[in-house]
Amino acid sequence: MPPDRPLTVFEGERRRLAGLAYRMTGSVAETEDILQQAWLRLAAQEFDTLDSPARWLTTVVSRLCLDHLKSARRQRESYVGAWLPEPLLESPEPTPEQQWMVTEDVSIALVLLLDTLSPEMRAAFLLRDAFDYGFDEIAQVVGRSPATCRQLVSRARKRLAGAEPPQAPSLEAARPIIAAFWEASRQGDMQRLLDLFAEDIEVHTDGGGKVPAAINVLSGRRRAAGLFAGLARKNLLPVAPCPPLRRINGAPGFLSVDAAGVLQTTAVSIRDGRIAALWIVRNPEKLRHLPREHA
């Protein structure tokens, strides 16, 4: 066997495996750690004894994700404020390690929906629908019977049914809407914000208790507009052009630095020409993988 064959197989599967790990954990750091652990296990394995290295790797990554979620459960229960996954900033020229960030379905809305499922239900659903695992195979991963795994997948599908997020517009199509939001939010223009927001808009701000952020998800355009109008009055932000638009988890958005010097990412969901959701990550621990010079 060529000495580099295991590495070739692993690199060929990296995108899928990373997409699975991120959808399970919502963490870039944990995804990278889990992939490293999976590679070390593959390197220590008798490669020729594996019937399907790709499937073996998928099983290993799934189990590592489940172990992580079980150990992190207490930490998540005590998390301060709204939780968002670590943002994935699309690079114009991604490295092979970054390629999964722009080719896998890792939208914030999807990860938030998956986060409402139990770890076992999340794993069963992804393995069945994204990786076409049989229920016998899923049972070996999650430690449940095949019949129970069938029920887990069915419940997950029912819970996620009809909750698909709207398709993200092109950056060009999103630019005037986001630029108008940027200007109105800095000016504290309540009426203009109301006009830009969908009636059922949701605003998620994740500070993790490290920096100021709204504790709860704000629902409804009046509450959302009131938040940004109040921030503008409090901070007296100078007039500045809207930052360059980037893809953040596939959605249009931007990086910015607030009046206190806090880096944040803002991802925007647009539906029928109005802003349907804003996902703002301010927790510095979730932004460590982003170079500050991007802001």
Secondary structure in CASP SS format (residue, H / E / C, confidence):
PFRMAT SS
TARGET T0000
AUTHOR 0000-0000-0000
METHOD secondary structure of the structure
MODEL  1
M C 1.00
P C 1.00
P C 1.00
D C 1.00
R H 1.00
P H 1.00
L H 1.00
T H 1.00
V H 1.00
F H 1.00
E H 1.00
G H 1.00
E H 1.00
R H 1.00
R H 1.00
R H 1.00
L H 1.00
A H 1.00
G H 1.00
L H 1.00
A H 1.00
Y H 1.00
R H 1.00
M H 1.00
T H 1.00
G C 1.00
S C 1.00
V H 1.00
A H 1.00
E H 1.00
T H 1.00
E H 1.00
D H 1.00
I H 1.00
L H 1.00
Q H 1.00
Q H 1.00
A H 1.00
W H 1.00
L H 1.00
R H 1.00
L H 1.00
A H 1.00
A C 1.00
Q C 1.00
E C 1.00
F H 1.00
D H 1.00
T H 1.00
L C 1.00
D C 1.00
S C 1.00
P H 1.00
A H 1.00
R H 1.00
W H 1.00
L H 1.00
T H 1.00
T H 1.00
V H 1.00
V H 1.00
S H 1.00
R H 1.00
L H 1.00
C H 1.00
L H 1.00
D H 1.00
H H 1.00
L H 1.00
K H 1.00
S H 1.00
A H 1.00
R H 1.00
R H 1.00
Q H 1.00
R H 1.00
E H 1.00
S C 1.00
Y C 1.00
V C 1.00
G C 1.00
A C 1.00
W C 1.00
L C 1.00
P C 1.00
E C 1.00
P C 1.00
L C 1.00
L E 1.00
E C 1.00
S C 1.00
P C 1.00
E C 1.00
P C 1.00
T C 1.00
P C 1.00
E C 1.00
Q C 1.00
Q C 1.00
W H 1.00
M H 1.00
V H 1.00
T H 1.00
E C 1.00
D C 1.00
V C 1.00
S C 1.00
I H 1.00
A H 1.00
L H 1.00
V H 1.00
L H 1.00
L H 1.00
L H 1.00
D H 1.00
T C 1.00
L C 1.00
S C 1.00
P H 1.00
E H 1.00
M H 1.00
R H 1.00
A H 1.00
A H 1.00
F H 1.00
L H 1.00
L H 1.00
R H 1.00
D H 1.00
A C 1.00
F C 1.00
D C 1.00
Y C 1.00
G C 1.00
F H 1.00
D H 1.00
E H 1.00
I H 1.00
A H 1.00
Q H 1.00
V H 1.00
V H 1.00
G C 1.00
R C 1.00
S C 1.00
P H 1.00
A H 1.00
T H 1.00
C H 1.00
R H 1.00
Q H 1.00
L H 1.00
V H 1.00
S H 1.00
R H 1.00
A H 1.00
R H 1.00
K H 1.00
R H 1.00
L H 1.00
A C 1.00
G C 1.00
A C 1.00
E C 1.00
P C 1.00
P C 1.00
Q C 1.00
A C 1.00
P C 1.00
S C 1.00
L H 1.00
E H 1.00
A H 1.00
A H 1.00
R H 1.00
P H 1.00
I H 1.00
I H 1.00
A H 1.00
A H 1.00
F H 1.00
W H 1.00
E H 1.00
A H 1.00
S H 1.00
R H 1.00
Q H 1.00
G C 1.00
D C 1.00
M H 1.00
Q H 1.00
R H 1.00
L H 1.00
L H 1.00
D H 1.00
L H 1.00
F E 1.00
A E 1.00
E E 1.00
D E 1.00
I E 1.00
E E 1.00
V E 1.00
H E 1.00
T E 1.00
D E 1.00
G C 1.00
G C 1.00
G C 1.00
K C 1.00
V C 1.00
P C 1.00
A C 1.00
A C 1.00
I C 1.00
N C 1.00
V C 1.00
L E 1.00
S E 1.00
G C 1.00
R H 1.00
R H 1.00
R H 1.00
A H 1.00
A H 1.00
G H 1.00
L H 1.00
F H 1.00
A H 1.00
G H 1.00
L H 1.00
A H 1.00
R H 1.00
K H 1.00
N H 1.00
L C 1.00
L C 1.00
P C 1.00
V C 1.00
A C 1.00
P C 1.00
C C 1.00
P C 1.00
P C 1.00
L C 1.00
R E 1.00
R E 1.00
I E 1.00
N C 1.00
G C 1.00
A E 1.00
P E 1.00
G E 1.00
F E 1.00
L E 1.00
S E 1.00
V E 1.00
D C 1.00
A C 1.00
A C 1.00
G C 1.00
V C 1.00
L E 1.00
Q E 1.00
T E 1.00
T E 1.00
A E 1.00
V E 1.00
S E 1.00
I E 1.00
R E 1.00
D C 1.00
G C 1.00
R E 1.00
I E 1.00
A E 1.00
A E 1.00
L E 1.00
W E 1.00
I E 1.00
V E 1.00
R C 1.00
N C 1.00
P H 1.00
E H 1.00
K H 1.00
L C 1.00
R C 1.00
H C 1.00
L C 1.00
P C 1.00
R H 1.00
E H 1.00
H H 1.00
A C 1.00
END
